[in-house]
Amino acid sequence: MAEIKIDQSLPTVQGDACQLRLLFANLINNAIKYRGDKTPVIEISALQIAPNWQICVEDNGIGFDMQHLEKIFVIFQRLHSRSQYEGTGIGLALGRRIVERHRGTITAI
């Protein structure tokens, strides 16, 4: 079980609906997977920084060491062993490609 809070003022954006769906599915899946012992709480919001939008997906998960920031967006790079967390290590790399294809940027904090 997870709690997902979606800001009612999210913008409508132009883009490939299938790819954007996959992007959000990967981000939400990661928030649920890397939750630790807590019930996952995921918040999706947006902030307009004219003329662009900043879309935020925040969670209460386990986090990561900022020294690994770039590593998490590299295909097949994992911060945890497969025995700790299942997965292929392609979710955020694919997410970066999708965001860049839509002329945006992605980061994590």
N, C-alpha and C positions, 0 to 999 in steps of 0.2 A: 504494500500500500504506500502511496506517495501523495503528498498534497501539492497541487500545482495551482499557483496564483497567476492569472493573466490580467495584465493591465488592460482596461477597457478602451484606452486611447491608442492602441497599436495602429501604426499607419498601414495603408494598403500600398504594397510595393509591386513594381513590374519585375517579372523574372520568370524563370523556369519553375513552375509549380512543383514538379516532381523532385527537382534538386533541392528546392527550399524546404520541402516536406522532409526529405532525407536529412538535411542539415539539422533541423529542429529535432527530429527523431534521434539522431546521434547525440546531440547535446543533452536531451532529456534522459536518454538511456545512460549516458555517462554519469549524470547526476544521481540516478537511482543506483547504478552499479557501485560507485565509489562513495557510498553514504556512511560507511562505518556502522556503528550500532544504532544510529538514530533513524527515526522515520524521516525519509527525504522530504524536504520542503524546497520547491523550485518556484522561482518568481521570474516571470517574463515581462519586461517593460521596455519602453522606448523613450528616447530623449531627442528632440530635434535640435540639431546643431546646424543651422541653415547653411546651405540648402540640403544637407544630408540628415540622415537619421542614425542614431546609435541604438541598436537593439541589444538589450542586456538579458542574459539568461544567468541567473544567480541561484546558488544552492547552498545548503548547509553541510556539504560533504566533507571528506577528509582533507581536501586541499592538496597542495604540492609545494615543494621547495622552488622558489622563483629561479634558482640557478638552472632549472630544467625547463624553463619557459619555451625556448625554441625547440627543444627535443620533443615536446608533446605534440607538435604539429608535423613531425617527420614520419613518413610512412614506416610502419613496422617497428617504431621505437616505443618501448614500453617502460614505464617507471616501476612496474611491479611484475613479479613473476606470474606465470600462468596458473600456478598453484594458488596464488593469492586471489587473483581476479582473472576470469576468463576473458577472451577477446583476441583480436588479431593485431591491434595497434594501427588500424587504418582509419578509424572514425574521425579523429580530429584532423588528420592529414587530408582526408576527403572533404571535410568541412571547410578547411582553408581553401582548397581548390574551388569549391562551390562559391564561397564568398568572393574570392578574387575574380572568378568568372563573371560575377555580378558587379564588378568594379568597386568592391569594398575591401575592408581589412578585418581581421579577426585577431583577438588576443585573449589572454586570460590573466586574472589577477588573484 
